[in-house]
């Protein structure tokens, strides 16, 4: 009985080589199509805001504006502050290419001293971006008279 392997005759070898090359070409075409697919990109005007000195107990707010500089709609999937003292709100609708969105952050200023708070921004544009709020909370002046009380002798 003869050995019936595709490698035993020239036509079988031709078929094996043809399938191998065809698979390689198809893989390259698939990779090149994936690399040109439109993607969103996010670009912030600024990523840090310094409030300077603020009085204790007086909440302060800032707005971070960003633009979708990519070729596909941008979607913010999660915007989260590093602690409960900061409250972010953000554009929830998809942002079309060339359009802008906002993230508004409010810091409650409850504790006296310097602060540096972060806000993590996750989107379909890739790696998370960190926004920062900083400043110094100063104690409120206590009410009452500034003149000392004179005690009788």
Phi, psi and omega in degrees: 000138182278150176283122185253058176261151179295342181276352182280340178233156184299325180294321178297318178297318179301316180296317179298314180295319180298314179295320180296315179293320179299319178295321179294317180296317179297319179297320179293319178296319179297317180295320182289327177293319180294326184284342180258004178297138181294139179228151175279157173222141181247132180227116179271145173295321176208155179242359179227141174228129178254115179282347184073217179268129179229146181287142179304138177082003180252102180300145179233149185227144172222161179236129174260126179254137179227162180232143173275104181266008181268196185246007180223159179301139179261131179234123174278120182269331180198134175229115188225133179279158181285345178205172182285353181280350181238131182239113177265150168225151188209166177294121184263340179281154175300140180259118182293156176306134180086351182263168183243161174220176182223155169233120179255132182234133178243129177253132187280346176054040182281327185254138179286141176125179179288150176220153174215105184248143182248151175231120179271129181245115178251136181211178177278011178271357178125227185299145176298152177244143179250125173260149182233140172243137178215164179160192179226128175267125180253146181297142175292146176290137180283141179288168178120177184283145175267353178267134179291148177284133179270123179269136176293150179271000000 
